[in-house]
Amino acid sequence: MDGERQAVPVLGREPAGTYLRNCWYVAGWADDLAQAPVARVFLEEPVALFRDAAGVAHAVEGRCPHRFAPLGLGAVVDGALMCPYHGLRFDGTGACVQNPHPGGQLPERRLRVYPLLERHALLWIWMGEADQADPALIPDFGWLTDPRWEAVRGATLAEGHYELYSDNILDLSHANFVHPALVANAFTQGERRFWQEGGRVHVEYIRHDDFLSEGIGAMLGRSGVKQDFHGEVVWHAPAVLYFDFRAGPPGTPRQDCTLLPSLHAFTPETPDTTHYVWATARDFAVGNAEASSAMHAALEYAFVNEDMPLIRDSHRLMRGHQFKDLHPLVLHGDGGGIRARRQLQRLIEREQNSGAA
C-alpha cells in the first residue's frame, strides 16, 4: 500500500481459486495505509482499506452497492469512506452514513466488513467468518517492531499462484541456481530436516565449517571466513513464512550465532496474482542508513528480478492445469513444500466440509 491507485484487476464471473478463508492473511504494511483509502483484491474479493477519523484501520467490501464502483479509489471524508462515483459515504461498520442526493435517505444495505488488525507493523485481514477471527492465531513477528532490530522491507504484486511462492521459500536449494550472490553449499550439501508441528511446517538447514554465500558473507563482514550455518523456515497456513537465518564462527552455539530474521507473506489476489510482503532484519549496524539501503537493494533485487520472473514463467507454463495434475517430479528438497501443500489442502477441505454441514 504505497498510496498509488492501481487499476482493479479483471475478475472472473465466479471465483476460480480455492482458498482457506478462516485464517489471517497479510493485507500490507500498516503505515502504508494513510489518509487515502486503498483498493485491493484478496482471494478474488474486492476490498477497500481505510482509516477512520480516529486512525483505526478498517476493511470493507470494495464494491459500492449503488453502481459497483471501487470504493478504495474514493476518499475518506470526516472519517467515512466516500464512493468516487456518486459520493455515498460508508463507515467502518459498513453502514451508509451520508447520501448527498435529493432526499438524503440512507440505504439499509450494509457493506460486508472484514476483521482487520494491526499487529507487528502489519495489517492482518480475515477473509472468512468474522466470528471466528481469533487474534491469537496471528503468527508472532514481534521483531518487526522491536527497536533492537532494524528491518528493511517491501511489498509488491507478483504474477503467479501464491503456493508457488511458498514453495520457493520452503526449498532454498533454488538459491544456488537463481541467485548468483546467494550460492552456498548449505543449501544443497548441508544437512536437511523436514517436520510438522501442529499446523506448521518446518524445514531446517545445517552446514558447519563452510563459507557463506558471497552476498550474506559481505553483509555480515565475513567474506571468505568459514562459519557454522543454521537455517529454519517455518510455514504458517495458508502462506506466511518465517526464515530464521543464523551464522557464527565454527563451534558457536546456535542461539549465539548472528540472526537475520525474515518474513515472507503471500496473499492471493487471483489464481494468477499474489500480494508479496517481505522483510529482513538485523541487530547490528542499527541506524546505519547506508547499510539499510544496500541490504534493501540486494534483497529486493533477488526477490523482484530473480525469483519473481522465474515463478511467473513457471506459472504461465502451468496455466490451465492444477499443480498435481502435471505430476511434478519430487526431489529431496521438496519435503517442506509437499507437507505445506498437503496441510493446506486438508484445512481447505475441512473448512468446506464444515460449511456444507
N, C-alpha and C positions, 0 to 999 in steps of 0.2 A: 504494500500500500504506500506508494510514493507520491500520491496525490495526482498522478497522471490519469486522465479519464480515458481509459481504453474502451474500445468498442466491445459490446456484449457479443459473445460467441454465438454462432448459429446452433440452436438446439434442435434435436430430433423431436418428432411428434410424441413419442413415448421414450422414457429413459432407456437407453441401450445398455447401460452398465449395471452390474450388480454390486452393491456396496454394503458394507457394515454401517448401520446408521446409529445405533445406540452406543456411541463412543465419542471421544473427543478428537477433533481434528484441529490442526493449527490453521487459523484464519489469516495470520500475518503478524507483523511486529506491532505491539500496542502503540508505540509512539509514532508510527506511520499514519495512524488514524487521528487526524487533527480536526480542524474546523469543517473541512469539506467532507461530505459523505463519500463512500466508495461503493462502486458496483462490482460485485463478484458473482461467479457461478461456482458452487460447490456441489459435487455429486449430481450435476446436471440441474440443480435448482438455483434460480436467480435469487441472490441475497443482497440486501443493502445494509451496509455498516455505517453507523453514525454515532456521534456523541451528543448527548442532550445538554441542556444549559448548565448542569452540574458537572459535566465532563464524563458522565457514565457512558460506557460504550454499549450499544445495542445492535442486534442483528435481527432484521425483519425480512419478510418476503420482499423480493426485489422488483416485483411486477405490480404496478399500480392497478387496482381493481376497476378503474374507470376505463381507460383506453390502453392499458397494459404497457405504459412507458416505464423505462428503467429508473426506479426511484433513486438508486445510488448515483445517478448522474444529475440529481437535483441539487438542493441546497438545504442547509439547516437554518431555520428562521425561528427565533425565540425558543430554541431547544427542540423544535419539531422538524421532521423531515418533510420537505416540500417537493412535490412532484414537479419535474421540469416541464411538463406538458400543459397542465391546466391548473396547477397551483394548489391542489388539495394537500393538506398537511397531516402527518401522522406522528403519534408519539411512540415511545418505547414499548408501550403495551400493544401496539398495532392498531389503536383506535384512531379514527379520523377526528382531528380536533379543530380543523379550520376548513371551511368551504367558502371560497371568495366569490362565488357566483350568486346571482339573484336568489333571494330566499334564505341562503346560507344553511339550509338543512343539512345536518350531519348524517352521513350514511351509517347504518348499523353494522355493516360488514367490516370486519377487522382483518388486518394483515396477520399472517402466521408469524409468530415470534420464535426465534431460535435461542436457546440458552447460550450466553456468551460471557466468558470470564476472562479477566486479566490475571495472568499468573506467569512468573518468571520472564517478564518483559514481552510476553506473547499474548495474543488473543486466541482463546480456545473456543471453538464452536461445537455444539451438539446438534447433529442433524436428524436425530430420531425423536422418540417420545420424550417430551420435555420433563415429565415427572420422573423419568429415570436418570436424569442428568446428575451424576454424583461427582462433586468436585474432587473427592478423594481418589478418583480414577485418573486424574491428570498426572503424568509422569513428573518426577522431580528433576527439574533443570535449574535448581537454585543458584548454580554458579553463574548463570547469566546475569544475575542482579547482585552478586556478591562483589563488594568493592575491592576484594583482594585479587579479583580476576579482571582481565581486560579482554573483551571479546570483539572479534571482527565478524561481520555478519552480512547476509544478503537475502534477497528474495527475487524469484523470477518465475515466469510462466514457461514451462518446458513442454515440448511436444513428446508424447509417448505415454503409455499406460503407467499408472503410478506403481504397480507391482514390479515393473522392470527397473524402476529407480530404487526400490527397496532391495531387489536382487543385487544391484550394483554395489551397494554399501555392505551387504552381507557376504559378498565374495570379493575380498580385497586383492586377490591374485591378479585382477584386471589391471592393477596399478603398474605392473611390470611391462604391460603392453600398450597401455593407453596414455600413461603419464610419464614422460621421459625423466622428469625431475623427482619422481617418487619411486623409482626402481629400487627394490631391496630384496635380499634373499629371504627376509622374514615372511614375505607374502606368498612365496612359492615353495621354499625349502624348510621353513620353520615348522615346529610342532603345531598342530591344529586340533581343536576340540569343538564339538557341537553338542548343545544340550538344550533342554526346555525346562523352564522353571515357572510353574503356574501357567499363565498365558503368554509369558515372554520367551523369546528365542535368543540364545546366546551363541556367539562364535568367538573363539579365543585363538590368538596367535602368540607364539612364544619363540623367540630366537635369541640365544645367548652368544655373547662374544663375537659380534659381527658388525659390519658397517651399516649405518642407517642410510636412507636414501640421500641423494645429493641435496634435495630441497629441504628436508627436515633437518639434516645434519647442519646445513648452513643456518637455519632458523634458530637452532639450539646452540650454535657456536661449537659444534663437534664434528665438523667435516673431517673425514679421514681418521676418525678415532673410533675404535670398536666400542660397542655398547651392548648391554642387555636390553632386549625389546619385549614389551608385553602389550598386547592389544586385545581389547574385547569390544565387540559390537553387541548391543542389546536392542532387539526389536520389540516394540510395543505395538499391539494391534490398534489400528489397521496398518499404519505406515509411519510411525515416529521412531527414529533410531538414535541411539546414543553410541558414540565411539570413544572409548577410553584408551588413549594412546599414551604409553609410558616408556621412557628410556633413561638409562643411567649407566655408570661405569660397571663393568663386569663384577658380579657378586653383590650388587646393590639390591636390598630387598625391594620387592615390587612397590610397596607403599611409600618407599623413599625415592623412587625414580621421579623424574620430571614428568608432569602430567600435562597433556594437551587435550582437554575435553571437547567433543564436537557434538552438535545437534544436526540431524538431517530429518526434516519433516516433509512428507509428501501428502498433499491433499488433492484428490482427483477433482478436476473441473469437469471434464467429459471423459469418455473412454479413450480419447486421443490426446488429452492435455492434462497437465499436472502442475499445481502450485508447489513450488520447491522453496522451502525456507531453511536456511543453514546458518550455522555459527561455529566458530572455533575460538577457544580462549587460552590465555596463558597467564601465569602468575609471576612472570619476570618481565623486565622492561616495561612495567606498568607506567602509563603516562607518556611513553615514548611514541610520539605521533609517526615518526619515520618508520619505526618497527611495525606499527599497526598498518601503515599504508602498504608496506612491502608484503606483509603477511596476507592482507586482504587481496591485493592484486594477484598474488601467486595462487591462492585458493580459488578465487573467482575464475581465474583463467582455467584452472584444472576442471572446475565444475562446468563452466559455460562453454569453453572452447574444446574440451577434450571428452568429458563424459557425455554431455547432452547431445552433441551431433551423432555420436555412435548409437546411443539409445534411441534417438529419433529415427535413424535409418533402420535400426532393427525393428522398431515398431511399425514402420511403413511396410517392411517386407512381410510382417505378420498380418497385416490388415485383412480383416475378413475371417481370421482364424483364431480360435481360442488357443491359449498357450499350450495346454495339454494335448490338443488335437494335432499339433505339429510334431508330437513325440520327441521332445527335446532330449538330446544326449545328457547324461548325468555324469559329471566329473566330481572328484573328491571335494573340491571347493564349494560345491552346491549344497552341502549339508545344511547350512543355515537357511538358504533361500527355499529349499524344499520344505523344511519344517515350518517356516513362516507362511508359505502358501497353503499348506495343509491346515495349519491352525486357523488362518483367516477363513478358509472355506468352511471349516467346521462351525466357526462363530456365525458366519452368514447363514448357513443352513439352520442352525439352532434358532437364530433370530426370526427367520422366515417361518419356520415351523411353529414357533411360539405365537407369531402374529396370526397364522392360519387357524390356530386353536381358539 
